[in-house]
Amino acid sequence: MWGSWLNGLFVGAGLIIAIGAQNAFVLQRGLTNEYPWWVATVCALCDLMLIGAGVLGLGALLASHAGLMQMARWGGVAFLSWQAWQAWQRVRRPASLKAGGETRPRLWGVLMATLAVTLLNPHVYLDTVIMLGAIGAQQAVPEAFVVGAAMASLGWFFGLVGGASWLAPRLANPRAWQVIEGGICAILLLVAWQLATAPLGAPELTTNGAQEIQTNA
């Protein structure tokens, strides 16, 4: 059981801890104090459900329906482009960049945006559902693998939010916020470009390949 748990923890961390659109969004919510702990919780719960569904066989189902992946692709490109445009507008108006501003959005809107940036990304399904699902299904104790991967997700998102919340009050210079928002804008545009141009074929994963990942983890 512990071997499956460790595999889930390390393999899950390797796929989750990457500077992508979701992490940029979570970091931004932490810096601006826009319900960051709610955002981290939603992201961690989504990962738990997606990884569990992948282990139960959803990955194979998604891999056989290219149309669903294409819908997620272009929905994700549109949403990420819109988020990047908003970040760029904040770069152009640095005086308005501060933590916990007076125009705090509603919780419902932030949660919907969190679900969008999480679920409108085909790479989430390729990495979390298909890849982790295939590896987890071949573990001695698949449930322990899911728990380990979910714990990696939970620790990462809450650590990201906690670090951002600690850092935000110390960023009094609008120039620092311009740099942060500019970096977030660039990340979102890069991920949108990758979604629009990269092939969405399911990764090939044989039993030997899964065992090799398991051994290396």
Solvent accessible surface area in square Angstrom, and as a share of the most:
residue,aa,sasa,rsa
1,M,131,0.58
2,W,169,0.59
3,G,44,0.42
4,S,5,0.03
5,W,53,0.19
6,L,76,0.38
7,N,9,0.05
8,G,0,0.00
9,L,42,0.21
10,F,109,0.45
11,V,17,0.10
12,G,0,0.00
13,A,23,0.18
14,G,58,0.56
15,L,63,0.31
16,I,20,0.10
17,I,81,0.41
18,A,56,0.44
19,I,123,0.63
20,G,20,0.19
21,A,2,0.02
22,Q,26,0.11
23,N,8,0.04
24,A,3,0.03
25,F,6,0.03
26,V,0,0.00
27,L,58,0.29
28,Q,3,0.01
29,R,18,0.07
30,G,1,0.01
31,L,4,0.02
32,T,18,0.10
33,N,71,0.37
34,E,31,0.14
35,Y,46,0.17
36,P,6,0.04
37,W,121,0.42
38,W,138,0.48
39,V,0,0.00
40,A,0,0.00
41,T,50,0.29
42,V,24,0.14
43,C,0,0.00
44,A,8,0.06
45,L,93,0.47
46,C,5,0.03
47,D,6,0.03
48,L,71,0.35
49,M,126,0.56
50,L,19,0.10
51,I,0,0.00
52,G,16,0.16
53,A,28,0.22
54,G,5,0.05
55,V,22,0.13
56,L,160,0.80
57,G,38,0.37
58,L,60,0.30
59,G,5,0.05
60,A,79,0.61
61,L,99,0.49
62,L,21,0.11
63,A,50,0.39
64,S,81,0.52
65,H,87,0.39
66,A,73,0.57
67,G,47,0.45
68,L,90,0.45
69,M,11,0.05
70,Q,73,0.33
71,M,141,0.63
72,A,13,0.10
73,R,18,0.07
74,W,133,0.47
75,G,26,0.25
76,G,1,0.01
77,V,25,0.15
78,A,64,0.49
79,F,27,0.11
80,L,4,0.02
81,S,46,0.29
82,W,124,0.43
83,Q,12,0.05
84,A,1,0.01
85,W,148,0.52
86,Q,56,0.25
87,A,0,0.00
88,W,123,0.43
89,Q,21,0.09
90,R,61,0.22
91,V,20,0.12
92,R,152,0.55
93,R,136,0.50
94,P,41,0.26
95,A,96,0.74
96,S,70,0.45
97,L,11,0.05
98,K,108,0.46
99,A,36,0.28
100,G,37,0.35
101,G,26,0.25
102,E,164,0.74
103,T,132,0.77
104,R,110,0.40
105,P,50,0.31
106,R,202,0.74
107,L,52,0.26
108,W,178,0.62
109,G,40,0.38
110,V,6,0.04
111,L,29,0.14
112,M,89,0.40
113,A,20,0.15
114,T,0,0.00
115,L,62,0.31
116,A,21,0.16
117,V,3,0.02
118,T,0,0.00
119,L,60,0.30
120,L,66,0.33
121,N,17,0.09
122,P,0,0.00
123,H,62,0.27
124,V,20,0.11
125,Y,36,0.14
126,L,17,0.09
127,D,54,0.28
128,T,11,0.06
129,V,0,0.00
130,I,17,0.09
131,M,39,0.18
132,L,0,0.00
133,G,2,0.02
134,A,32,0.25
135,I,1,0.00
136,G,0,0.00
137,A,55,0.43
138,Q,76,0.34
139,Q,12,0.05
140,A,96,0.74
141,V,45,0.26
142,P,37,0.23
143,E,120,0.54
144,A,11,0.08
145,F,0,0.00
146,V,18,0.11
147,V,75,0.43
148,G,0,0.00
149,A,0,0.00
150,A,15,0.12
151,M,94,0.42
152,A,10,0.08
153,S,0,0.00
154,L,87,0.43
155,G,48,0.46
156,W,61,0.21
157,F,0,0.00
158,F,66,0.27
159,G,47,0.45
160,L,31,0.15
161,V,0,0.00
162,G,25,0.24
163,G,42,0.40
164,A,3,0.02
165,S,40,0.26
166,W,154,0.54
167,L,71,0.36
168,A,5,0.04
169,P,97,0.61
170,R,137,0.50
171,L,31,0.16
172,A,96,0.74
173,N,86,0.44
174,P,61,0.38
175,R,154,0.56
176,A,29,0.22
177,W,5,0.02
178,Q,33,0.15
179,V,102,0.59
180,I,38,0.19
181,E,1,0.01
182,G,25,0.24
183,G,33,0.32
184,I,6,0.03
185,C,11,0.07
186,A,60,0.47
187,I,44,0.22
188,L,5,0.02
189,L,92,0.46
190,L,100,0.50
191,V,18,0.10
192,A,6,0.05
193,W,169,0.59
194,Q,83,0.37
195,L,1,0.01
196,A,30,0.24
197,T,74,0.43
198,A,29,0.22
199,P,117,0.73
200,L,22,0.11
201,G,58,0.56
202,A,42,0.32
203,P,47,0.29
204,E,161,0.72
205,L,42,0.21
206,T,88,0.51
207,T,78,0.45
208,N,115,0.59
209,G,21,0.20
210,A,3,0.02
211,Q,96,0.43
212,E,110,0.49
213,I,59,0.30
214,Q,68,0.30
215,T,114,0.66
216,N,119,0.61
217,A,49,0.38
